[in-house]
Amino acid sequence: MRTVKFQADLATADDAVLNSLMEDLEVRSKADFLAKALALMNWAVKERRRGHRIVTIDEQGDLIRELVTPELERIAPEFDLPSVPTTWTLEEIESVGKLTSQDLPKPTEHLIRAMNRR
């Protein structure tokens, strides 16, 4: 089998997550982990294209959480996005109103540098 070299720069926190997942899954190399991650993402894409939802279910069969990402929803635009009903108190609504009516703060130097790196 022919292979292709792949290199990626990860943030320190992402590298720590990667190493932790590799240890939990007992995956010996980053190449093996990437192959498994690609297989999982490939499955998720195929499921969304079919209009299926990707969810976790507890032992009693109750839906706990649904996986929703912009990338997966883009490939299934004809299907409705899940929604979660929310109820807001008057105090919460007033707080949001106050926050949204304030002048936006100036971006910090740190934020400007971070955005310039993108």
Steps between C-alpha positions, in 0.01 A plus 500: 500500500632843403505757780491879503698705751290731716619764745295724728567771755284461809440730790647366823153432641396308186821296514421408861149391399643298211748322726232432760265355238778287355570363847131438576449325166834318518603637160874484454562760229355830389463356150281218637299749703447721193383198298246413770387863530455518121292182506280647774454831316430316174226302675352820650491670158327200340242488779415871469473471120235233560319740731588302811576672829807411705407470866599347831241294682512387863433149633126568518488605134461870574669743261772683690678714242504559124816570304448815295783678321484761222703269277263204540190717464630653175491159333137443604332838438161347418465360851384707795754597761423384850371766733488541873218701654616763743313701757645829613415694808431872470830564680691292243333678208582839651861390553535392136340826389747698707798304365392533136431872522845589636780624276730221390836497679814561297689180415803434717851474358496127581181450297635703208821291494301178520273601213795609285647149533188350344 
